[in-house]
Amino acid sequence: MVGWLRLSAMLCLLLPVGLPAEAAPTASAPCREHVFENLRFTVCTVDLRQHELRMYWKDEQDRPYGTFQRLPPEAGGGRLLLAMNAGMYLPDLTPAGLYVEEGEELRPANTADGPGNFHMKPNGVFFVDGERAGVLETGQYLERHPEPQFATQSGPMLVIDGRIHPRFLPDSNSRKRRNGVCAPGDGRVTLVITEQPVTFHAFARLFRDELDCDNALYLDGSMSSLYVPALQRRDFLRPMGPIIAVVTVPDASLRGD
């Protein structure tokens, strides 16, 4: 018995330490570990009434930030809470499609056909305007023309009006690291990164069946990265283009009613 207890203690020391699998997100700790169909994810729930979501691409010298560490540590008096890569980009770190920052369209929408995940249509746009956020298929976004404060185009869509992207195969053997986003309503944004390689279909099922997202957008794959200082997590796989950043609001009572 003593030998078994000693072995159990040693095994516990070898296990990765993280947040409890079902820990509820809070304003100061919005990210949690989540298990779905025996697959591990990190899910970050952002309440836009308590946080400000911004996007960054280039600094004042017109140079791409490229890494989380180069982001401004504070924005509008708030503290950087978390960050994630915000969509696909070209070799020079230019966004591959539509990109809006501070209400200015810095890159136009890309509706061309082509190779790769970005062009696996339908692709889509994630956009934010204060406490309002959404994910729309690119054609719908262009028709509605919402004029948000921040927006990024990526692809493919993971979930479209409650349906999984038609080109995703349930029995696919293509498993990769991935990250994505949805806006389930009530001023919330959900950012997700996988903690192990998963298929597109499994990733889409997580958003639709577990996170109650009628529309969800794939952001990127093998280079997917997350920055959460409170968890001492600072991923860096390679330089990235646009970046989503979430900052605290100094006085959350000033946001909304």
Sequence and secondary structure as in RCSB ss.txt:
>XXXX:A:sequence
MVGWLRLSAMLCLLLPVGLPAEAAPTASAPCREHVFENLRFTVCTVDLRQHELRMYWKDEQDRPYGTFQRLPPEA
GGGRLLLAMNAGMYLPDLTPAGLYVEEGEELRPANTADGPGNFHMKPNGVFFVDGERAGVLETGQYLERHPEPQF
ATQSGPMLVIDGRIHPRFLPDSNSRKRRNGVCAPGDGRVTLVITEQPVTFHAFARLFRDELDCDNALYLDGSMSS
LYVPALQRRDFLRPMGPIIAVVTVPDASLRGD
>XXXX:A:secstr
 HHHHHHHHHHHHHS   S TT    SS  EEEEEETTEEEEEEEEETTTEEEEEE B TTS B  SGGGS SEE
TTEEEEEEEE S B TTS BSS EEETTEEEE       STGGGSSS EEEEEETTEEEEEEHHHHHHH    SE
EEEES EEEETTEE TT  TT    B  EEEEEEETTEEEEEEESS B HHHHHHIIIIIS  SSEEEEESTT  
EEEGGGTEE  SS  SSEEEEEE TTGGGS  
